[in-house]
Amino acid sequence: MTESEQLLARVADKARNTRPWGWASLPEPVDPPTLARAEAALGFHLPPLLADLYLQIGDGGFGPEYGLLPLLDGSPAGEPAAVVQYLANRKSGRKDPDWPWPEGVLPISHWGCAMYACVDCHSPEATVLLFEPNAGDHDHSWFVDAPALTDWLQAWVDGTGWYEEMNEELEMTPWAEFRIRTAPPTPAT
């Protein structure tokens, strides 16, 4: 069994035995055509591990705090699906250039108070970012939650994430690529 398969097995075990707020049961996994529709709407592929979470474990409803968002359809708690939230954030960022949303950064879990855990689908490691806009400054609203999705999932399974009671004072590194990834295209000369 590969490390990824071992991690998926541990996540699946915890997913079967814990329910985030608003979820009465673990939803069925998505099927490959649903994943294909989601990726077509997004315009990019999900990192393999993120795709496996949706294809093998469930369509949201597991993970830290409020759990993973469903991929295409809203959750029982009324949260929009990951694809819907991403598209809305990109549209909003085009209307309000002071709050751009980086291309390829998919919100996967809502923390409440407009905060989201997001996966950078363009990074090879599937970096997990925290979007925390409550300070009111777009340049200081993005942080690296975990350098890789595997690390983020491992922290949830092990109970060592920053959101755990004993780790609430953990300082996160600002996401250095925010300005680069949201810079307007340079006009052709």
N, C-alpha and C positions, 0 to 999 in steps of 0.2 A: 504494500500500500504506500503510495507517494505521500509526501508531507501535506500536499494540498488535499488529497483524499482523506487523510487523517483529520485535518482541520475541519473539513466538511462534515465528517462523521461526528465530531465533537459539537459543532454548531447545530447539526440536526438533532442530536440528543438533547441539548439545552433548549432548542426551539420547541421540541415536543413537550417539554416539562415546565416551561415558563410562558406567561402571557403578558405582553406589554399592555399598558392602559388602553382601553377601548376595543381590545380584541378578545372575543369570547373563545375562539378556537384558531388553530393554525390553518390558514387557507391552503388549498391544494396548490402545487407548483404550477407555473405557466407551462404551456406547451411550446414547442419550437416555432410554430407559426405566429404565436403571440409575441414571442421574443423578436422574431423577424419584423413584425409590424412596429414594435416599439423602436427598434433600431432604425427602421426606415423613417419614422417620424422624427427621431432625434438627428439623423444624418451622420451617425457614427455607431460603431460597434461597442457594446459593453465589454469591459475587461473580462477575460474568461472566468475568473473566480466569481465576479458579481453575477454573470450570466448563470453560472452553476448554482448560486444561491437561489435564484428565481426558478430555475429549471428543476432542481433536485429537492429543495427544502420547502419552499412555499412562496406564494405571491405576497410577500410582506408579512407583517404580524409576528415577527420575532426580532430579537436584537435588543440593544440597550434602550432604556427609557420608553419612548412611544413605539419603538420597533421600526423595522424597515417599512417604507412606503410600498404599497402595491405598485406594480410596474405601469399598468395602463388604466385600471379602474380604481376609483376612490375607495378609501378604507371605511370600515364601520364607524370609526371615530369622526368621520367627516373630512379627513385630510385628503387633499388631492393626490392623485397618483404621481409617481416620480417623473414620468414623461410630461404629464400635464403641468406640473410645477416648474420643470425646467423650461418648457416652451413659454410659459407665462413670465418667468423671470427674464428670459432673453428678450421678450417683447417689451417688458417694462424697462429693461436696461436701454433699449433703443430709444424709447420715449423720454427717458430721464438719464442723459449721459453722465450725470453725477453718480449714478448707482448702476454701473454696467455689470452685467453677469457674464463671467468668462465662458467662452465656447467650450463645450466638452465637459463641463463640471456639473455632474448630475446630482441633485439633491436626493438622498436616499433615506433620510430619517429626520423627522422634525423633533426638535428639543423643546418647543414651546417658545413663546416670546419672539417669534420671527427667526429663531436660530435653526440652522440645519447642519447635519452632517452630510457631506457631499463627497462623491468620488470623482477624482480627476481622471476621466476616461482616456485622456491623451497621454498620461504618464505611464511608463512601462510597469511601474510598481502599483498602479491604481492608488495613488496617494489619497488619503482621506483628509478632507479639509473641514474646518468648522467655519461657517458663516455666522457671525455674531454682530448684527448691525446696530445694536442698542446704544452704543456710544455715540452714534450719529455721524460717524466719519467713515466714508467708504474706503479710504486708504488704510484704515485700521480695523477692518471688519473681517478679515480673512486670516485664518491660522492653520498651521499644520496640526491636525489632530493625531494622525499616525502616518509614518512615512510610506506605509503600504496597507492595502486592505487586509492582508493576512495579519498584520500587527493589530489592527483595529478589532478584527474578529477574535483574535487570541486574547486581547484585553477584556473583551466582553465575556468570553467563555471562562477566563480565569478570575473575573471580578476585580480587575486592576485598572479599569479605565478611569479617566479624570472625573467622570460623573459619579463615581462611587463615593460614598460618604467620606471615606478616609483619604481620598485623593482630590478633594475639591479645590485645594490651594495650588494645584499643579499649574505652572506657567507654560503657555504654549508659544511656540515660535511663530512669528508672523509669516505669512505665505509670501515669499519674496517675488514670485512670478506674477502676482496680481496685476500690476501696472503693465507688464509686458504682454500678458494674455488679454488685456482689455484695451490696449492702445488702438486707436482708430487706424485704419489702413492708410499708408502714406500715399498721397495722390501721385499719379504718374506724371512725369514731366516731359 
